[in-house]
């Protein structure tokens, strides 16, 4: 699943340092969250799409690893991104 470049730039600008900051943990978590939301909506319609379901589980795991890393390094940035994106622990 590919997101439009404009959508990515907006996410990087909101959660990263600039619109080209694709490397910060917050920007990556925001991008994964957008992809996860898109796949979740797809799976509500296409319940038997097992390939997409597997991709969703993998993405959730990658996001969780990034959040665990952020939590171990800087707890306040972790709390801010969780609150801003509305992710529950």
MARKE-229922 format. One record per atom (N, C-alpha, C, CB): residue number from 1; atom name; x, z, y. Coordinates in nm, 4 decimals, always signed. Last residue first. Glycine has a CB too. Layout:
SITE resi name       px       pz       py
SITE  NUM   CA        X        Z        Y
...
***
This chain:
SITE resi name       px       pz       py
SITE   89    N  -0.2090  +2.4401  +0.1784
SITE   89   CA  -0.0977  +2.4674  +0.0890
SITE   89    C  -0.1405  +2.4654  -0.0543
SITE   89   CB  -0.0353  +2.5993  +0.1211
SITE   88    N  -0.3578  +2.1640  +0.3427
SITE   88   CA  -0.3660  +2.2994  +0.2897
SITE   88    C  -0.2557  +2.3191  +0.1872
SITE   88   CB  -0.5051  +2.3266  +0.2270
SITE   87    N  -0.3111  +1.9942  +0.6437
SITE   87   CA  -0.2798  +2.0008  +0.5005
SITE   87    C  -0.2945  +2.1445  +0.4554
SITE   87   CB  -0.1359  +1.9473  +0.4702
SITE   86    N  -0.3401  +1.9197  +0.9092
SITE   86   CA  -0.4540  +1.9768  +0.8368
SITE   86    C  -0.4350  +1.9789  +0.6868
SITE   86   CB  -0.5781  +1.9005  +0.8691
SITE   85    N  -0.1426  +1.8342  +1.0751
SITE   85   CA  -0.1993  +1.7361  +0.9832
SITE   85    C  -0.3200  +1.7887  +0.9064
SITE   85   CB  -0.0941  +1.6912  +0.8862
SITE   84    N  -0.0878  +2.0707  +1.2191
SITE   84   CA  -0.1186  +1.9471  +1.2906
SITE   84    C  -0.1875  +1.8443  +1.1997
SITE   84   CB  +0.0095  +1.8873  +1.3491
SITE   83    N  -0.0281  +2.2591  +1.0210
SITE   83   CA  -0.1415  +2.2811  +1.1095
SITE   83    C  -0.1857  +2.1510  +1.1762
SITE   83   CB  -0.1063  +2.3852  +1.2153
SITE   82    N  +0.1984  +2.1443  +0.9071
SITE   82   CA  +0.0829  +2.1761  +0.8226
SITE   82    C  -0.0432  +2.1899  +0.9095
SITE   82   CB  +0.1082  +2.3072  +0.7417
SITE   81    N  +0.3679  +2.1374  +1.1286
SITE   81   CA  +0.3245  +2.0107  +1.0686
SITE   81    C  +0.2028  +2.0319  +0.9780
SITE   81   CB  +0.4400  +1.9470  +0.9881
SITE   80    N  +0.4024  +2.4143  +1.1822
SITE   80   CA  +0.3477  +2.3240  +1.2828
SITE   80    C  +0.2927  +2.1960  +1.2205
SITE   80   CB  +0.4542  +2.2899  +1.3857
SITE   79    N  +0.5208  +2.5109  +0.9483
SITE   79   CA  +0.3894  +2.5610  +0.9886
SITE   79    C  +0.3227  +2.4688  +1.0898
SITE   79   CB  +0.4021  +2.7012  +1.0469
SITE   78    N  +0.7637  +2.3678  +0.9604
SITE   78   CA  +0.6734  +2.3540  +0.8461
SITE   78    C  +0.5325  +2.3963  +0.8850
SITE   78   CB  +0.7234  +2.4376  +0.7265
SITE   77    N  +0.8750  +2.4715  +1.1914
SITE   77   CA  +0.8428  +2.3279  +1.1876
SITE   77    C  +0.7457  +2.2989  +1.0736
SITE   77   CB  +0.9718  +2.2428  +1.1712
SITE   76    N  +0.9112  +2.7361  +1.0967
SITE   76   CA  +0.8209  +2.7097  +1.2086
SITE   76    C  +0.7825  +2.5623  +1.2154
SITE   76   CB  +0.8855  +2.7530  +1.3403
SITE   75    N  +1.1005  +2.7204  +0.8891
SITE   75   CA  +0.9636  +2.7603  +0.8572
SITE   75    C  +0.8662  +2.7280  +0.9709
SITE   75   CB  +0.9589  +2.9093  +0.8260
SITE   74    N  +1.3383  +2.5195  +0.7984
SITE   74   CA  +1.2830  +2.5688  +0.9247
SITE   74    C  +1.1341  +2.5953  +0.9069
SITE   74   CB  +1.3073  +2.4670  +1.0403
SITE   73    N  +1.4154  +2.5125  +0.5159
SITE   73   CA  +1.5102  +2.4968  +0.6270
SITE   73    C  +1.4590  +2.5589  +0.7565
SITE   73   CB  +1.5398  +2.3497  +0.6496
SITE   72    N  +1.1994  +2.5496  +0.3475
SITE   72   CA  +1.3222  +2.6250  +0.3196
SITE   72    C  +1.4204  +2.6196  +0.4359
SITE   72   CB  +1.3892  +2.5716  +0.1938
SITE   71    N  +1.0124  +2.3748  +0.4569
SITE   71   CA  +0.9819  +2.5184  +0.4528
SITE   71    C  +1.1079  +2.6010  +0.4304
SITE   71   CB  +0.8796  +2.5484  +0.3425
SITE   70    N  +1.1321  +2.1303  +0.4076
SITE   70   CA  +1.1135  +2.1737  +0.5454
SITE   70    C  +1.0871  +2.3237  +0.5526
SITE   70   CB  +0.9985  +2.0969  +0.6101
SITE   69    N  +1.1159  +2.1310  +0.1266
SITE   69   CA  +1.2454  +2.1233  +0.1935
SITE   69    C  +1.2348  +2.1755  +0.3359
SITE   69   CB  +1.2980  +1.9790  +0.1934
SITE   68    N  +0.8392  +2.1324  +0.0950
SITE   68   CA  +0.9178  +2.2445  +0.0425
SITE   68    C  +1.0558  +2.2487  +0.1075
SITE   68   CB  +0.9316  +2.2339  -0.1106
SITE   67    N  +0.7775  +1.8840  +0.2089
SITE   67   CA  +0.7277  +2.0059  +0.2723
SITE   67    C  +0.8039  +2.1296  +0.2231
SITE   67   CB  +0.5777  +2.0221  +0.2448
SITE   66    N  +0.9020  +1.7150  +0.0249
SITE   66   CA  +0.9450  +1.7142  +0.1642
SITE   66    C  +0.8999  +1.8411  +0.2361
SITE   66   CB  +0.8904  +1.5905  +0.2360
SITE   65    N  +0.7504  +1.7803  -0.2034
SITE   65   CA  +0.8947  +1.8045  -0.2014
SITE   65    C  +0.9483  +1.8074  -0.0592
SITE   65   CB  +0.9678  +1.6976  -0.2822
SITE   64    N  +0.4973  +1.6910  -0.1228
SITE   64   CA  +0.5174  +1.8328  -0.1509
SITE   64    C  +0.6659  +1.8682  -0.1485
SITE   64   CB  +0.4563  +1.8696  -0.2867
SITE   63    N  +0.5399  +1.4176  -0.1067
SITE   63   CA  +0.5083  +1.4914  +0.0155
SITE   63    C  +0.5324  +1.6398  -0.0042
SITE   63   CB  +0.3630  +1.4667  +0.0579
SITE   62    N  +0.5822  +1.3673  -0.3782
SITE   62   CA  +0.6894  +1.3401  -0.2819
SITE   62    C  +0.6659  +1.4162  -0.1518
SITE   62   CB  +0.6997  +1.1890  -0.2538
SITE   61    N  +0.3288  +1.4384  -0.4817
SITE   61   CA  +0.4495  +1.5090  -0.5240
SITE   61    C  +0.5642  +1.4890  -0.4283
SITE   61   CB  +0.4905  +1.4644  -0.6611
SITE   60    N  +0.1699  +1.2466  -0.3603
SITE   60   CA  +0.1437  +1.3878  -0.3307
SITE   60    C  +0.2660  +1.4716  -0.3698
SITE   60   CB  +0.0161  +1.4379  -0.4062
SITE   59    N  +0.2762  +1.0177  -0.4817
SITE   59   CA  +0.2902  +1.0385  -0.3376
SITE   59    C  +0.2670  +1.1832  -0.2976
SITE   59   CB  +0.1940  +0.9494  -0.2627
SITE   58    N  +0.1958  +1.0584  -0.7490
SITE   58   CA  +0.3380  +1.0490  -0.7165
SITE   58    C  +0.3604  +1.0755  -0.5672
SITE   58   CB  +0.3936  +0.9099  -0.7555
SITE   57    N  -0.0814  +1.0503  -0.7200
SITE   57   CA  -0.0184  +1.1725  -0.7706
SITE   57    C  +0.1311  +1.1732  -0.7362
SITE   57   CB  -0.0388  +1.1848  -0.9242
SITE   56    N  -0.1112  +0.7825  -0.6351
SITE   56   CA  -0.1541  +0.8929  -0.5499
SITE   56    C  -0.0867  +1.0228  -0.5914
SITE   56   CB  -0.3062  +0.9085  -0.5550
SITE   55    N  -0.0262  +0.6428  -0.8583
SITE   55   CA  +0.0482  +0.6294  -0.7329
SITE   55    C  +0.0147  +0.7434  -0.6376
SITE   55   CB  +0.0177  +0.4944  -0.6664
SITE   54    N  -0.2327  +0.7128  -1.0337
SITE   54   CA  -0.0957  +0.7541  -1.0638
SITE   54    C  -0.0098  +0.7475  -0.9380
SITE   54   CB  -0.0352  +0.6655  -1.1748
SITE   53    N  -0.4445  +0.5867  -0.9040
SITE   53   CA  -0.4476  +0.7319  -0.9243
SITE   53    C  -0.3078  +0.7857  -0.9515
SITE   53   CB  -0.5416  +0.7682  -1.0403
SITE   52    N  -0.3704  +0.3216  -0.9252
SITE   52   CA  -0.3764  +0.3828  -0.7932
SITE   52    C  -0.3775  +0.5347  -0.8037
SITE   52   CB  -0.4999  +0.3342  -0.7174
SITE   51    N  -0.3986  +0.2999  -1.2015
SITE   51   CA  -0.2688  +0.2712  -1.1392
SITE   51    C  -0.2627  +0.3350  -1.0006
SITE   51   CB  -0.2447  +0.1179  -1.1294
SITE   50    N  -0.6680  +0.3462  -1.2521
SITE   50   CA  -0.5693  +0.4451  -1.2957
SITE   50    C  -0.4318  +0.4228  -1.2338
SITE   50   CB  -0.5577  +0.4429  -1.4460
SITE   49    N  -0.9584  +0.3072  -1.1386
SITE   49   CA  -0.8301  +0.2481  -1.1019
SITE   49    C  -0.7186  +0.3488  -1.1302
SITE   49   CB  -0.8293  +0.2051  -0.9519
SITE   48    N  -1.2145  +0.4020  -1.1677
SITE   48   CA  -1.1388  +0.3719  -1.2893
SITE   48    C  -1.0022  +0.3093  -1.2617
SITE   48   CB  -1.2188  +0.2798  -1.3770
SITE   47    N  -1.3331  +0.4317  -0.9159
SITE   47   CA  -1.3009  +0.5510  -0.9943
SITE   47    C  -1.2124  +0.5232  -1.1154
SITE   47   CB  -1.4273  +0.6160  -1.0401
SITE   46    N  -1.3396  +0.3126  -0.6324
SITE   46   CA  -1.2910  +0.2557  -0.7582
SITE   46    C  -1.2425  +0.3681  -0.8492
SITE   46   CB  -1.1771  +0.1527  -0.7326
SITE   45    N  -1.4241  +0.4882  -0.4293
SITE   45   CA  -1.5017  +0.3678  -0.4594
SITE   45    C  -1.4675  +0.3151  -0.5980
SITE   45   CB  -1.4761  +0.2592  -0.3537
SITE   44    N  -1.2363  +0.6855  -0.4312
SITE   44   CA  -1.3773  +0.7254  -0.4288
SITE   44    C  -1.4670  +0.6081  -0.4659
SITE   44   CB  -1.4158  +0.7797  -0.2901
SITE   43    N  -0.9991  +0.5467  -0.4126
SITE   43   CA  -1.0371  +0.6000  -0.5435
SITE   43    C  -1.1811  +0.6515  -0.5470
SITE   43   CB  -0.9426  +0.7114  -0.5825
SITE   42    N  -0.9916  +0.4891  -0.1392
SITE   42   CA  -0.9985  +0.3796  -0.2355
SITE   42    C  -1.0483  +0.4305  -0.3711
SITE   42   CB  -0.8605  +0.3123  -0.2507
SITE   41    N  -0.9577  +0.7460  -0.0350
SITE   41   CA  -1.0801  +0.6713  -0.0040
SITE   41    C  -1.0996  +0.5557  -0.1026
SITE   41   CB  -1.0755  +0.6176  +0.1409
SITE   40    N  -0.7030  +0.7954  -0.1387
SITE   40   CA  -0.8152  +0.8812  -0.1769
SITE   40    C  -0.9478  +0.8117  -0.1503
SITE   40   CB  -0.8095  +1.0145  -0.1013
SITE   39    N  -0.5483  +0.6081  -0.0051
SITE   39   CA  -0.5672  +0.5954  -0.1497
SITE   39    C  -0.6825  +0.6812  -0.1999
SITE   39   CB  -0.4397  +0.6334  -0.2226
SITE   38    N  -0.5660  +0.7130  +0.2581
SITE   38   CA  -0.6136  +0.5773  +0.2281
SITE   38    C  -0.6415  +0.5619  +0.0784
SITE   38   CB  -0.5100  +0.4719  +0.2743
SITE   37    N  -0.4459  +0.9637  +0.2266
SITE   37   CA  -0.5851  +0.9554  +0.2698
SITE   37    C  -0.6449  +0.8185  +0.2377
SITE   37   CB  -0.5958  +0.9835  +0.4199
SITE   36    N  -0.1876  +0.8810  +0.1554
SITE   36   CA  -0.2671  +0.9595  +0.0615
SITE   36    C  -0.4151  +0.9533  +0.0984
SITE   36   CB  -0.2187  +1.1055  +0.0587
SITE   35    N  -0.1038  +0.7580  +0.3918
SITE   35   CA  -0.1160  +0.6787  +0.2695
SITE   35    C  -0.2040  +0.7500  +0.1668
SITE   35   CB  +0.0230  +0.6506  +0.2098
SITE   34    N  -0.1005  +0.9793  +0.5625
SITE   34   CA  -0.1866  +0.8656  +0.5929
SITE   34    C  -0.2090  +0.7797  +0.4688
SITE   34   CB  -0.1260  +0.7812  +0.7055
SITE   33    N  +0.0922  +1.1356  +0.4328
SITE   33   CA  -0.0435  +1.1863  +0.4476
SITE   33    C  -0.1406  +1.0730  +0.4768
SITE   33   CB  -0.0496  +1.2910  +0.5585
SITE   32    N  +0.3234  +0.9809  +0.4598
SITE   32   CA  +0.2691  +1.0055  +0.3263
SITE   32    C  +0.1244  +1.0527  +0.3343
SITE   32   CB  +0.3545  +1.1092  +0.2519
SITE   31    N  +0.3480  +1.0042  +0.7401
SITE   31   CA  +0.3262  +0.8733  +0.6787
SITE   31    C  +0.2682  +0.8877  +0.5385
SITE   31   CB  +0.4573  +0.7940  +0.6736
SITE   30    N  +0.3947  +1.2778  +0.7673
SITE   30   CA  +0.2780  +1.2177  +0.8318
SITE   30    C  +0.2455  +1.0826  +0.7690
SITE   30   CB  +0.3021  +1.2017  +0.9829
SITE   29    N  +0.6360  +1.2989  +0.6306
SITE   29   CA  +0.5188  +1.3711  +0.5799
SITE   29    C  +0.3914  +1.3113  +0.6392
SITE   29   CB  +0.5285  +1.5228  +0.6135
SITE   28    N  +0.7977  +1.1470  +0.8007
SITE   28   CA  +0.7776  +1.1045  +0.6625
SITE   28    C  +0.6542  +1.1712  +0.6022
SITE   28   CB  +0.9016  +1.1366  +0.5782
SITE   27    N  +0.7893  +1.3017  +1.0326
SITE   27   CA  +0.7388  +1.1643  +1.0358
SITE   27    C  +0.7104  +1.1144  +0.8944
SITE   27   CB  +0.8396  +1.0711  +1.1060
SITE   26    N  +0.9109  +1.5387  +0.9433
SITE   26   CA  +0.7737  +1.5413  +0.9914
SITE   26    C  +0.7117  +1.4009  +0.9911
SITE   26   CB  +0.7686  +1.6011  +1.1321
SITE   25    N  +1.1702  +1.4538  +0.8823
SITE   25   CA  +1.0838  +1.5025  +0.7759
SITE   25    C  +0.9374  +1.5000  +0.8184
SITE   25   CB  +1.1243  +1.6436  +0.7352
SITE   24    N  +1.2870  +1.1495  +1.0259
SITE   24   CA  +1.2611  +1.2930  +1.0331
SITE   24    C  +1.1596  +1.3328  +0.9262
SITE   24   CB  +1.2102  +1.3324  +1.1738
SITE   23    N  +1.3035  +0.8716  +1.0062
SITE   23   CA  +1.3838  +0.9541  +0.9174
SITE   23    C  +1.3530  +1.1020  +0.9211
SITE   23   CB  +1.5243  +0.9353  +0.9489
SITE   22    N  +1.1870  +0.7133  +1.1890
SITE   22   CA  +1.1260  +0.7144  +1.0568
SITE   22    C  +1.1977  +0.8084  +0.9613
SITE   22   CB  +1.1243  +0.5750  +0.9995
SITE   21    N  +1.1550  +0.6736  +1.4958
SITE   21   CA  +1.2099  +0.7843  +1.4178
SITE   21    C  +1.1393  +0.7926  +1.2830
SITE   21   CB  +1.1959  +0.9179  +1.4945
SITE   20    N  +1.0491  +0.5032  +1.6755
SITE   20   CA  +1.1374  +0.4440  +1.5753
SITE   20    C  +1.1979  +0.5492  +1.4827
SITE   20   CB  +1.2482  +0.3659  +1.6434
SITE   19    N  +0.9126  +0.6500  +1.8569
SITE   19   CA  +0.8342  +0.5594  +1.7735
SITE   19    C  +0.9166  +0.4920  +1.6662
SITE   19   CB  +0.7689  +0.4551  +1.8586
SITE   18    N  +1.0622  +0.9816  +1.8279
SITE   18   CA  +1.0312  +0.8589  +1.8995
SITE   18    C  +0.9517  +0.7676  +1.8067
SITE   18   CB  +1.1610  +0.7886  +1.9500
SITE   17    N  +1.0399  +1.2080  +1.6709
SITE   17   CA  +1.1010  +1.2214  +1.8028
SITE   17    C  +1.0740  +1.0989  +1.8889
SITE   17   CB  +1.2512  +1.2438  +1.7896
SITE   16    N  +0.7192  +1.2399  +1.5065
SITE   16   CA  +0.8646  +1.2309  +1.5095
SITE   16    C  +0.9164  +1.2490  +1.6504
SITE   16   CB  +0.9114  +1.0976  +1.4531
SITE   15    N  +0.4474  +1.2462  +1.5488
SITE   15   CA  +0.5068  +1.3514  +1.4667
SITE   15    C  +0.6592  +1.3499  +1.4651
SITE   15   CB  +0.4565  +1.3396  +1.3271
SITE   14    N  +0.3771  +1.0386  +1.7269
SITE   14   CA  +0.3057  +1.1662  +1.7295
SITE   14    C  +0.3829  +1.2784  +1.6606
SITE   14   CB  +0.1705  +1.1506  +1.6640
SITE   13    N  +0.5535  +0.8324  +1.6562
SITE   13   CA  +0.5524  +0.8823  +1.7937
SITE   13    C  +0.4861  +1.0196  +1.8016
SITE   13   CB  +0.4799  +0.7834  +1.8859
SITE   12    N  +0.4860  +0.7882  +1.3920
SITE   12   CA  +0.6217  +0.8319  +1.4235
SITE   12    C  +0.6276  +0.8912  +1.5642
SITE   12   CB  +0.7204  +0.7144  +1.4108
SITE   11    N  +0.2217  +0.7000  +1.4239
SITE   11   CA  +0.2487  +0.8227  +1.3474
SITE   11    C  +0.3869  +0.8767  +1.3800
SITE   11   CB  +0.2366  +0.7963  +1.1959
SITE   10    N  +0.2665  +0.4660  +1.5708
SITE   10   CA  +0.1838  +0.5726  +1.6275
SITE   10    C  +0.2101  +0.7050  +1.5563
SITE   10   CB  +0.0346  +0.5360  +1.6179
SITE    9    N  +0.4168  +0.3177  +1.3899
SITE    9   CA  +0.4772  +0.3574  +1.5176
SITE    9    C  +0.3996  +0.4712  +1.5811
SITE    9   CB  +0.4835  +0.2383  +1.6138
SITE    8    N  +0.2212  +0.2808  +1.1885
SITE    8   CA  +0.3431  +0.3571  +1.1606
SITE    8    C  +0.4072  +0.4060  +1.2898
SITE    8   CB  +0.4430  +0.2719  +1.0811
SITE    7    N  +0.0388  +0.1229  +1.3241
SITE    7   CA  -0.0049  +0.2525  +1.2725
SITE    7    C  +0.1169  +0.3410  +1.2448
SITE    7   CB  -0.0898  +0.2347  +1.1438
SITE    6    N  +0.1900  -0.1040  +1.3718
SITE    6   CA  +0.1377  -0.0284  +1.4859
SITE    6    C  +0.0959  +0.1125  +1.4432
SITE    6   CB  +0.0181  -0.1024  +1.5492
SITE    5    N  +0.2420  -0.2029  +1.1140
SITE    5   CA  +0.3519  -0.1483  +1.1950
SITE    5    C  +0.3038  -0.0660  +1.3141
SITE    5   CB  +0.4395  -0.2607  +1.2446
SITE    4    N  +0.0044  -0.0959  +0.8677
SITE    4   CA  +0.0404  -0.1853  +0.9771
SITE    4    C  +0.1522  -0.1220  +1.0602
SITE    4   CB  -0.0831  -0.2164  +1.0659
SITE    3    N  +0.1121  +0.0001  +0.5417
SITE    3   CA  +0.0409  +0.0285  +0.6652
SITE    3    C  +0.0882  -0.0693  +0.7719
SITE    3   CB  +0.0630  +0.1759  +0.7103
SITE    2    N  +0.0690  -0.0970  +0.2069
SITE    2   CA  +0.1459  -0.1069  +0.3302
SITE    2    C  +0.0573  -0.0764  +0.4491
SITE    2   CB  +0.2088  -0.2459  +0.3446
SITE    1    N  +0.0830  +0.0000  -0.1171
SITE    1   CA  +0.0000  +0.0000  +0.0000
SITE    1    C  +0.0875  +0.0000  +0.1235
SITE    1   CB  -0.0945  +0.1195  -0.0002
***
